[in-house]
């Protein structure tokens, strides 16, 4: 009896070892995540010659400085106390890299001023694509380790469905990363 039980245990263990190992989930063809933020900031100071604005974020209370390009219009029309409406949209996409892509970053930018008579402001859009080498994914931190064409390893925090995409990758696979950002801002004069 003891021998039959031992044989059954060995047989079960052997069958378990021979059972097929489930394959990792296949990565989606492409994945993207989007975010949109609308906020306001109060103008603290303006330097028209340097084209800088010192602002205080209405949500966080933090002060920060931005540099405006010529498309933003005449900064002398902006005074401390004015309120800047800022809308930010970003999209991050991941896809298998085409085999013939050399991997160097490609950026396309476009800017448009606010229509004449509507005060300073404008819209800026930029899309940047780069091929990176996938190294690893840490499911505890949701961070992917990626090596760029410059050889530098960077960690990128991801959210679903991007995490689903990288879970299906093997180390060494090449990934096309595309970041699209659009920023629109307008100035509301302070009540005087």
C-alpha positions as CSV (number, residue, x, y, z in Angstrom):
1,X,0.0,0.0,0.0
2,X,2.8,2.3,0.9
3,X,4.5,1.6,-2.4
4,X,1.3,2.3,-4.4
5,X,0.8,5.6,-2.6
6,X,4.5,6.6,-3.2
7,X,4.1,5.7,-6.9
8,X,0.8,7.8,-7.1
9,X,2.6,10.8,-5.7
10,X,5.6,10.4,-8.0
11,X,3.2,10.0,-11.0
12,X,1.2,13.1,-10.0
13,X,4.4,15.1,-9.6
14,X,5.7,13.8,-13.0
15,X,2.4,14.7,-14.7
16,X,2.5,18.1,-13.1
17,X,5.9,18.7,-14.5
18,X,4.8,17.6,-17.9
19,X,1.7,19.9,-17.9
20,X,1.9,22.7,-20.4
21,X,3.1,26.0,-19.0
22,X,0.7,28.8,-19.9
23,X,2.1,31.1,-22.5
24,X,2.5,34.8,-21.5
25,X,-0.3,36.9,-22.8
26,X,0.3,38.3,-26.2
27,X,1.0,42.0,-26.3
28,X,-1.7,44.2,-28.0
29,X,-0.7,45.5,-31.4
30,X,-0.5,49.0,-30.0
31,X,-1.5,50.8,-26.8
32,X,-2.0,54.4,-25.8
33,X,-3.0,56.4,-22.8
34,X,-4.2,60.0,-22.8
35,X,-4.5,62.7,-20.2
36,X,-6.0,66.2,-20.2
37,X,-5.5,68.9,-17.6
38,X,-7.2,72.3,-17.4
39,X,-5.9,74.7,-14.8
40,X,-5.4,78.4,-14.2
41,X,-2.4,80.3,-12.9
42,X,-2.1,83.9,-11.7
43,X,0.6,86.1,-13.2
44,X,3.1,87.1,-10.5
45,X,5.7,88.9,-12.7
46,X,6.4,89.5,-16.4
47,X,9.7,90.1,-18.2
48,X,8.8,91.0,-21.8
49,X,12.5,91.3,-22.9
50,X,13.4,87.8,-21.6
51,X,9.8,86.6,-22.6
52,X,9.3,85.0,-19.2
53,X,6.2,84.8,-17.0
54,X,6.3,84.0,-13.3
55,X,3.1,82.2,-12.4
56,X,1.3,80.7,-9.4
57,X,-0.8,77.5,-10.1
58,X,-4.3,78.0,-8.7
59,X,-4.6,74.3,-7.7
60,X,-1.3,73.7,-6.0
61,X,-0.2,77.2,-5.0
62,X,3.3,76.5,-6.5
63,X,5.1,79.2,-8.3
64,X,6.8,78.4,-11.6
65,X,8.3,80.3,-14.6
66,X,7.5,79.8,-18.2
67,X,9.2,81.1,-21.3
68,X,6.9,82.3,-24.2
69,X,8.0,82.3,-27.8
70,X,7.2,85.1,-30.3
71,X,3.9,83.3,-31.3
72,X,2.5,84.0,-27.9
73,X,2.2,87.7,-28.8
74,X,3.2,90.9,-27.0
75,X,3.9,90.1,-23.3
76,X,3.7,93.8,-22.4
77,X,-0.1,93.3,-22.5
78,X,0.1,90.9,-19.6
79,X,0.3,92.4,-16.0
80,X,0.7,90.9,-12.5
81,X,-2.7,89.7,-11.4
82,X,-3.8,88.5,-14.8
83,X,-5.1,84.9,-14.9
84,X,-3.7,82.4,-17.5
85,X,-6.0,79.6,-18.5
86,X,-3.9,76.6,-19.5
87,X,-5.2,73.4,-21.2
88,X,-2.8,70.5,-21.6
89,X,-3.4,67.3,-23.5
90,X,-0.9,64.5,-23.8
91,X,-1.0,61.1,-25.5
92,X,1.6,58.3,-25.1
93,X,1.5,55.4,-27.6
94,X,3.6,52.2,-27.7
95,X,3.8,50.0,-30.7
96,X,6.2,47.4,-32.1
97,X,9.0,49.3,-34.0
98,X,9.3,48.7,-37.7
99,X,12.4,46.6,-38.4
100,X,13.9,49.2,-40.7
101,X,13.5,52.1,-38.3
102,X,17.0,53.3,-37.2
103,X,15.6,54.5,-33.8
104,X,16.5,58.1,-33.8
105,X,14.0,60.6,-32.4
106,X,11.8,62.5,-34.8
107,X,9.9,65.6,-33.6
108,X,7.3,67.7,-35.3
109,X,6.1,70.9,-33.8
110,X,3.4,73.4,-34.7
111,X,2.4,76.7,-33.1
112,X,-0.5,79.1,-33.7
113,X,-1.1,82.5,-32.1
114,X,-4.3,83.7,-30.7
115,X,-6.4,85.5,-33.3
116,X,-5.7,89.2,-33.6
117,X,-7.6,91.2,-31.0
118,X,-8.0,88.4,-28.6
119,X,-5.0,89.2,-26.5
120,X,-1.8,87.2,-25.9
121,X,-2.0,83.4,-25.9
122,X,-1.8,80.6,-28.4
123,X,-1.7,76.9,-29.1
124,X,1.5,74.7,-29.4
125,X,1.5,71.1,-30.4
126,X,4.5,68.7,-30.6
127,X,4.7,65.0,-31.5
128,X,8.0,63.1,-30.8
129,X,8.6,59.5,-31.8
130,X,11.6,57.4,-30.9
131,X,12.5,53.7,-31.0
132,X,13.7,52.3,-27.7
133,X,14.8,48.9,-26.5
134,X,12.6,47.3,-23.9
135,X,14.6,45.9,-21.0
136,X,12.2,45.0,-18.2
137,X,8.9,45.7,-16.5
138,X,8.3,45.9,-12.7
139,X,4.7,45.1,-12.0
140,X,5.0,46.3,-8.4
141,X,5.9,49.9,-9.5
142,X,4.4,49.7,-13.0
143,X,7.7,51.0,-14.4
144,X,9.3,49.8,-17.6
145,X,13.1,50.1,-18.1
146,X,13.9,51.3,-21.6
147,X,17.2,52.0,-23.4
148,X,17.0,55.0,-25.8
149,X,19.1,55.4,-28.9
150,X,21.6,57.4,-26.8
151,X,22.3,54.3,-24.7
152,X,20.8,55.8,-21.5
153,X,18.4,53.6,-19.6
154,X,15.3,55.4,-18.3
155,X,12.4,54.2,-16.2
156,X,9.0,55.1,-17.3
157,X,5.9,54.8,-15.1
158,X,3.0,53.3,-17.0
159,X,-0.8,52.9,-16.6
160,X,-3.2,50.5,-18.3
161,X,-3.4,49.8,-21.2
162,X,0.3,50.6,-21.6
163,X,1.2,48.1,-18.8
164,X,-0.7,45.4,-20.8
165,X,1.4,46.1,-23.8
166,X,4.8,45.9,-22.1
167,X,3.8,42.7,-20.2
168,X,3.8,40.9,-23.5
169,X,7.3,42.1,-24.5
170,X,10.5,40.2,-24.2
171,X,13.8,41.9,-23.2
172,X,15.5,43.3,-26.2
173,X,12.4,44.0,-28.3
174,X,12.3,47.3,-30.0
175,X,9.3,49.6,-29.3
176,X,8.2,52.8,-31.1
177,X,7.2,55.4,-28.4
178,X,5.2,58.4,-29.6
179,X,4.4,61.3,-27.3
180,X,2.0,64.0,-28.5
181,X,1.5,67.1,-26.4
182,X,-0.8,70.1,-27.1
183,X,-0.8,73.2,-24.9
184,X,-3.3,76.0,-25.3
185,X,-3.2,79.1,-23.2
186,X,-5.1,82.4,-23.0
187,X,-4.8,85.4,-20.7
188,X,-7.7,87.0,-18.8
189,X,-6.9,90.5,-17.6
190,X,-7.1,91.1,-13.9
191,X,-10.2,93.0,-12.7
192,X,-9.1,96.6,-12.3
